[in-house]
Amino acid sequence: MRFLLYNIAYGTGGPKSLAHRNMSLHKYLLAPWRHLRRVSEFVAASRPDVLGLVEVDDGSVRAGGRNQVAEIARRLSPHFTFSPKYHRGSLCRLLPILKHQGNGLFARETLDGARQHFLPVGVKRLVLEAQVRGIRFLLVHLALQARIRAQQIRVLTDLVRHREGPCVLAGDFNTFGGRGELTRLMQATGLANANARRLPTYPSWQPHRELDFVLCSPEIAVTGFHVLDDVRLSDHLPVVVDFHTSRRATGPRR
């Protein structure tokens, strides 16, 4: 199977430098559709079995009222689940633009058991869950604040530990403190980082931080991992993981 993880920055395009990003912040209010079209073409050409998109817009004023989720699904697959990243009681659910900001999981085949979990702290709280070919995928976008992020990671640890069978936990973890922030989670759950070489994923114009992670349970054998540093359609770089499942006996993680 192939899994593609990409924070697409709501289709606002790929900055060429920090200065260029600061000068083009207006795109977060009105994003030219051509940027999303390029993302869609890239995703379709990559032919992932499962796609995890972080920062996708389902039809705000910024996107000109056009649904980015539907556009990706049209090119890739009709099987998907999407949700705003803010919990149901959040004021962000009522505000223009913000209420359309979310994450999505897409699959070429049937996507089963789609669920939404919301972490107890933070502004961005969504954990999007779905199952493809017996593999459970969890997609997240964690907090920028280290203290809040640490609390979210503790809750994620418990969430993963009580899942049976093969599991992939992926997303933009915003680990500005380094991958060490995930050590306890990986030790407690048995998840391993598919990015064994610690390749950076952010910022796309001069990558030096590993923020985008694909963590896999022991039943998953990674056969290929790539950070596509020549694809600069966002401020993050896309991550591609090829893998298959082993025949190891599975059960709840303790």
Stockholm file with secondary structure:
# STOCKHOLM 1.0

chainA/1-254         MRFLLYNIAYGTGGPKSLAHRNMSLHKYLLAPWRHLRRVSEFVAASRPDVLGLVEVDDGSVRAGGRNQVAEIARRLSPHFTFSPKYHRGSLCRLLPILKHQGNGLFARETLDGARQHFLPVGVKRLVLEAQVRGIRFLLVHLALQARIRAQQIRVLTDLVRHREGPCVLAGDFNTFGGRGELTRLMQATGLANANARRLPTYPSWQPHRELDFVLCSPEIAVTGFHVLDDVRLSDHLPVVVDFHTSRRATGPRR
#=GR chainA/1-254 SS CEEEEEECGGGCCCCSSHHHHHHTGGGGTSCCHHHHHHHHHHHHHHCCSEEEEEEEESSCTTTTTCCHHHHHHHHSCSEEEEEESSCTTCGGGTSTTGGGEEEEEEESSCCEEEEEEECSSSSCCEEEEEEETTEEEEEEECCSSHHHHHHHHHHHHHHHHTCCSCEEEEEECCCTTCGGGGHHHHHHHCCEESCTTCCCCBSTTSCCBCCEEEEECTTEEEEEEEECTTCCSSSSCCEEEEEEECCCCCCCCC
#=GC SS_cons         CEEEEEECGGGCCCCSSHHHHHHTGGGGTSCCHHHHHHHHHHHHHHCCSEEEEEEEESSCTTTTTCCHHHHHHHHSCSEEEEEESSCTTCGGGTSTTGGGEEEEEEESSCCEEEEEEECSSSSCCEEEEEEETTEEEEEEECCSSHHHHHHHHHHHHHHHHTCCSCEEEEEECCCTTCGGGGHHHHHHHCCEESCTTCCCCBSTTSCCBCCEEEEECTTEEEEEEEECTTCCSSSSCCEEEEEEECCCCCCCCC
//
